[in-house]
Amino acid sequence: MRYNLLLNIFLLFSIIAISNHVNIARANQITWDNYITAVNAGQEVKIKGFSHGDGVDLTGRIYTPEGSGPYPALIALHGAGGIFPYQLWWANWISKKGFVVLFIDSYCTRGYLCEHFTGDKDSNRGKIMRKWDKVSIKQRMFDAAAGYQFLLDNSMVKKDSIGLIGWSWGGTTALFAQKFAKRLNLPEGGFKGTIAFYPNLVHVEKKRQWKGSGKINQPTLVLYGKLDVLESVNSYKRFLKKKHPGPITIIGYEGAVRKFDELGAHRLKNHPRVGSFSKAFHKKSFENSLDVLAIFLKNNFVSK
C-alpha cells in the first residue's frame, strides 16, 4: 500500500513537471473532425479467433508508427457501446508515440454492431449497450488473446512488450486478463501492462470470477471520474488493499464523470440494470490523462 502511495506521489510530480512544458490548451484543439480522421487512419484487419473461446474470427483496426520497428504494442478493447471515434483517436495518438495499437471489435463478426464512426446518438449503440454481456468478459479475454497472437505474427511488434488498454467493460476485461494471466498462458510472458479507463470495478469486485482469480503482477493504470456513479472510490481503495504486486496506480479525477476523455456536453444516459448516469468531457482530467499515459507508456514499455 505504501509503495502504491509513493508511486502515485512520484507520478503526480512527474505530471506537474511535464505540464510545465506542454501546450495546456491542447484539448481546445481537438474536434470531432479529428476523431473521424483517426478512424480513417486505422487499417482494417482480420484476426483469427482464439481456440479456447467461441472461435469466431474477428475484425479490428490497427495503427502503426512510421518505420519498421520493432515497436511495443497495445491491444485496445471497447466497452458496452462498441468502438467509438474518440477511442480510435486515443489509438492513433498512442501510435504516434511509437506503439503499434490493435483495436479489436468484439461485436461486428458476431452480428451485433459494425460501426466505428458514430457517437452516443446512434440508437444501435444504445441497443447493444443494454445487451453488452451478449459477449461475456470471459469471451472478451479470449478476444484479447486472439489479438495477442495476431501481434506476435507482426514483424513490426516487439514480441515481449505487448500490453492492454480498455474503456469501461473493455477496461474491466483488461484487468480480468491480468488476473487470469496464468490460465491464458500466452507466449512471451503475456501482457506486460494495462491501462483501464473507468472499468466498472464496483460492479465486478464481488463476483466469484473476480475474487477467485489471481493477483495482478504487471504495471496497471486506472483512470476514472470521481463523480461517475458507475464507479466507486471505495472499490479502488479495496483494490489497493489486496496488495497486487503490480504496481497499481489509480487516479480518480475530481469533478469528472463518465467519458471525461470524449468531447461532448453533459448528457444523461439510462441503463435498465444500473439506472441513470452522466457523461461529459472534462478538459482538466483529459489533459492530465494525456500526461499520465505518456509517462506510463514510457516507463513500462519504451524504456525496456
Phi and psi in degrees as a GROMACS rama.xvg file:
@    title "Ramachandran Plot"
@    xaxis  label "Phi"
@    yaxis  label "Psi"
@TYPE xy
-64.0405  -38.7668  ARG-2
-61.4138  -44.1104  TYR-3
-61.5566  -39.893  ASN-4
-64.1215  -45.7192  LEU-5
-63.0183  -39.0582  LEU-6
-62.4351  -41.9234  LEU-7
-65.0289  -38.0033  ASN-8
-65.1642  -44.5938  ILE-9
-59.8915  -44.268  PHE-10
-62.0282  -41.0374  LEU-11
-60.6086  -46.9231  LEU-12
-67.6511  -32.5681  PHE-13
-64.328  -41.1206  SER-14
-64.4092  -42.4661  ILE-15
-61.0606  -42.1376  ILE-16
-63.3276  -43.5486  ALA-17
-66.3923  -41.2847  ILE-18
-62.0101  -23.7543  SER-19
-72.5278  -9.75897  ASN-20
-123.021  12.8319  HIS-21
-118.84  166.459  VAL-22
-78.6709  102.682  ASN-23
-67.9927  -15.0292  ILE-24
-92.3646  13.0597  ALA-25
-61.1149  -29.8384  ARG-26
-61.5417  -31.6225  ALA-27
-70.5547  -13.9207  ASN-28
-93.7111  -4.58624  GLN-29
-95.8016  133.188  ILE-30
-128.273  172.449  THR-31
-61.7697  -32.3944  TRP-32
-60.8995  -34.7941  ASP-33
-65.1488  -35.5763  ASN-34
-62.2133  -47.7783  TYR-35
-65.0401  -38.0754  ILE-36
-58.6533  -40.7437  THR-37
-66.7429  -39.4967  ALA-38
-58.4175  -47.6052  VAL-39
-69.6262  -21.3122  ASN-40
-73.0899  -21.3465  ALA-41
-81.5342  144.819  GLY-42
-94.4782  129.622  GLN-43
-71.3069  136.766  GLU-44
-135.288  160.171  VAL-45
-110.788  137.482  LYS-46
-124.116  126.89  ILE-47
-68.6293  132.517  LYS-48
-63.962  152.818  GLY-49
-81.7145  133.431  PHE-50
-64.4507  -27.4875  SER-51
-79.5778  -12.8166  HIS-52
-93.9374  -145.143  GLY-53
-82.0868  -3.93755  ASP-54
77.4339  1.53382  GLY-55
-67.6823  129.793  VAL-56
-69.0381  148.275  ASP-57
-117.694  166.814  LEU-58
-119.712  167.734  THR-59
-174.323  -173.26  GLY-60
-127.907  135.754  ARG-61
-116.096  139.461  ILE-62
-120.676  129.504  TYR-63
-128.89  146.088  THR-64
-73.1431  169.764  PRO-65
-74.4387  144.985  GLU-66
106.248  -177.643  GLY-67
-105.155  -12.2248  SER-68
81.1406  -155.934  GLY-69
-78.6005  150.255  PRO-70
-118.075  153.203  TYR-71
-64.0677  165.581  PRO-72
-143.303  156.123  ALA-73
-127.539  139.909  LEU-74
-98.4683  124.665  ILE-75
-103.532  138.818  ALA-76
-125.905  129.29  LEU-77
-83.2414  170.093  HIS-78
-97.9902  -155.356  GLY-79
-63.5506  -30.3973  ALA-80
-92.0058  7.3939  GLY-81
88.3499  -169.846  GLY-82
-79.792  121.356  ILE-83
-100.84  153.911  PHE-84
-55.9981  -38.5232  PRO-85
-65.1124  -31.7677  TYR-86
-69.1926  -36.0845  GLN-87
-72.4385  -26.439  LEU-88
-61.206  -43.683  TRP-89
-60.6261  -45.4067  TRP-90
-58.3206  -43.4203  ALA-91
-65.9921  -41.9202  ASN-92
-61.5777  -44.5379  TRP-93
-66.3646  -37.5448  ILE-94
-61.7951  -32.7458  SER-95
-72.4218  -9.40153  LYS-96
-95.8065  11.3555  LYS-97
94.6782  32.8833  GLY-98
-125.487  143.919  PHE-99
-84.7982  130.252  VAL-100
-122.469  121.921  VAL-101
-108.696  112.677  LEU-102
-97.2435  116.2  PHE-103
-92.245  133.675  ILE-104
-99.4042  107.253  ASP-105
-85.377  -3.83985  SER-106
-102.014  -42.7596  TYR-107
-57.66  -55.0328  CYS-108
-73.1365  -8.50055  THR-109
-95.7429  4.35549  ARG-110
83.3811  20.0123  GLY-111
-99.9113  -48.0055  TYR-112
-162.217  129.914  LEU-113
-124.72  49.7657  CYS-114
-124.609  129.496  GLU-115
-122.934  -8.4559  HIS-116
-98.6547  -18.8069  PHE-117
-95.1705  167.097  THR-118
-107.347  -157.496  GLY-119
-61.2978  -23.6398  ASP-120
-76.4875  -9.40578  LYS-121
-69.8073  114.846  ASP-122
-63.5199  -28.5234  SER-123
-66.4194  -30.9733  ASN-124
-67.9657  -39.2195  ARG-125
-63.1066  -37.6404  GLY-126
-64.5424  -46.3099  LYS-127
-74.5148  -29.931  ILE-128
-58.1535  -37.2534  MET-129
-75.1323  -13.0132  ARG-130
-125.33  34.312  LYS-131
-55.7777  -31.4345  TRP-132
-85.1807  12.5741  ASP-133
-58.8705  -29.3771  LYS-134
-113.755  105.717  VAL-135
-68.2067  163.158  SER-136
-59.7995  -39.3613  ILE-137
-58.7736  -45.6614  LYS-138
-65.964  -37.5491  GLN-139
-64.7396  -33.2274  ARG-140
-61.5539  -42.1371  MET-141
-66.4009  -33.1458  PHE-142
-64.1658  -40.4742  ASP-143
-63.0452  -39.8716  ALA-144
-64.431  -36.6343  ALA-145
-62.6382  -41.7023  ALA-146
-63.4783  -37.2359  GLY-147
-61.4709  -46.855  TYR-148
-62.2899  -39.0793  GLN-149
-59.8151  -44.5862  PHE-150
-69.4778  -31.1705  LEU-151
-61.4156  -26.4325  LEU-152
-90.1611  2.21154  ASP-153
-98.2162  120.443  ASN-154
-65.4927  -17.0702  SER-155
-80.8797  -9.98883  MET-156
-98.901  134.414  VAL-157
-76.3143  109.483  LYS-158
-61.9631  -30.579  LYS-159
-98.0919  20.6598  ASP-160
-142.439  59.5064  SER-161
-115.824  126.062  ILE-162
-122.3  -170.011  GLY-163
-128.263  146.323  LEU-164
-140.979  139.104  ILE-165
-152.766  157.168  GLY-166
-117.375  135.675  TRP-167
54.4406  -122.257  SER-168
-65.7206  -21.249  TRP-169
-68.8281  -36.9691  GLY-170
-66.4547  -40.1157  GLY-171
-58.9328  -46.6142  THR-172
-59.4961  -40.978  THR-173
-61.4182  -40.7471  ALA-174
-67.2564  -42.2534  LEU-175
-59.6874  -42.2425  PHE-176
-60.3228  -34.5112  ALA-177
-70.8079  -39.9779  GLN-178
-69.0291  -27.369  LYS-179
-101.865  20.2382  PHE-180
-56.679  -41.5416  ALA-181
-65.2049  -37.1903  LYS-182
-74.2654  -32.9099  ARG-183
-68.1158  -34.4082  LEU-184
50.6311  53.4085  ASN-185
-80.2635  150.5  LEU-186
-63.1339  162.992  PRO-187
60.1189  21.8232  GLU-188
86.7533  -0.174445  GLY-189
76.077  -163.545  GLY-190
-65.3257  134.198  PHE-191
-98.3157  -1.05584  LYS-192
173.381  162.836  GLY-193
-141.045  138.693  THR-194
-119.702  127.03  ILE-195
-128.519  116.781  ALA-196
-89.2907  125.793  PHE-197
32.3625  71.9496  TYR-198
-90.441  20.7752  PRO-199
60.1711  35.1175  ASN-200
-57.0275  -39.8973  LEU-201
-60.3373  -24.0716  VAL-202
-87.6634  -7.68422  HIS-203
-124.763  -14.3126  VAL-204
-63.2  -23.7757  GLU-205
-96.6366  -2.40787  LYS-206
-74.2532  146.57  LYS-207
-56.7443  -40.9288  ARG-208
-63.4205  -36.0212  GLN-209
-73.8948  -47.1936  TRP-210
-68.9663  -30.206  LYS-211
-89.1734  -3.90421  GLY-212
-89.5064  179.584  SER-213
-83.6249  -171.011  GLY-214
-82.9816  156.79  LYS-215
-89.1106  117.301  ILE-216
-105.621  -2.35316  ASN-217
-114.476  156.951  GLN-218
-53.9251  133.638  PRO-219
-137.866  134.075  THR-220
-122.74  125.953  LEU-221
-118.635  131.411  VAL-222
-125.884  129.44  LEU-223
-153.841  162.416  TYR-224
-92.6102  132.397  GLY-225
-69.952  -18.2045  LYS-226
-94.8642  5.56998  LEU-227
-74.8925  113.844  ASP-228
-72.4063  -10.6671  VAL-229
-88.8481  0.0205725  LEU-230
-116.786  174.045  GLU-231
-150.91  123.056  SER-232
-58.2627  -40.7897  VAL-233
-65.9108  -31.8012  ASN-234
-64.666  -34.7695  SER-235
-76.8209  -30.6525  TYR-236
-64.0306  -42.7528  LYS-237
-65.3434  -36.552  ARG-238
-59.1255  -47.0335  PHE-239
-66.4821  -32.0115  LEU-240
-67.6656  -17.2629  LYS-241
-73.101  -9.1746  LYS-242
55.9429  50.3152  LYS-243
-63.9687  137.801  HIS-244
-57.4465  -37.9049  PRO-245
47.4689  -113.964  GLY-246
-71.2366  155.231  PRO-247
-107.765  127.894  ILE-248
-119.565  123.82  THR-249
-122.254  126.887  ILE-250
-122.437  117.416  ILE-251
-103.275  125.951  GLY-252
-92.9828  125.498  TYR-253
-66.5483  135.523  GLU-254
79.1611  1.47197  GLY-255
-104.26  145.241  ALA-256
-113.807  -162.955  VAL-257
-67.0846  148.612  ARG-258
57.8559  41.8955  LYS-259
-63.2937  -15.1607  PHE-260
-100.821  9.92203  ASP-261
-116.783  129.899  GLU-262
-55.4023  137.978  LEU-263
150.928  145.325  GLY-264
-73.0656  171.177  ALA-265
-61.4728  132.352  HIS-266
-141.824  148.758  ARG-267
-104.124  127.302  LEU-268
-114.085  158.503  LYS-269
-132.32  137.291  ASN-270
-126.33  132.621  HIS-271
-60.1873  -22.1334  PRO-272
-95.1715  -30.6007  ARG-273
-117.032  -5.97093  VAL-274
85.7692  -156.035  GLY-275
-86.165  145.844  SER-276
-152.873  154.198  PHE-277
-98.0143  148.714  SER-278
-127.627  143.703  LYS-279
-173.029  142.604  ALA-280
-67.8177  138.775  PHE-281
-130.585  102.014  HIS-282
-54.1152  -48.7517  LYS-283
-62.474  -43.7661  LYS-284
-66.6251  -42.0017  SER-285
-60.8314  -47.9783  PHE-286
-64.4095  -36.9639  GLU-287
-65.0538  -39.9765  ASN-288
-64.8586  -31.9209  SER-289
-58.7246  -45.6748  LEU-290
-68.4452  -41.7302  ASP-291
-61.069  -45.9705  VAL-292
-63.8787  -42.4527  LEU-293
-58.5007  -42.5777  ALA-294
-67.7791  -45.306  ILE-295
-61.4338  -44.8881  PHE-296
-64.7313  -43.5325  LEU-297
-65.415  -43.5033  LYS-298
-71.4871  -30.2749  ASN-299
-110.583  -7.46566  ASN-300
-131.476  -60.5102  PHE-301
-64.2421  -39.8506  VAL-302
-76.8669  -9.56458  SER-303
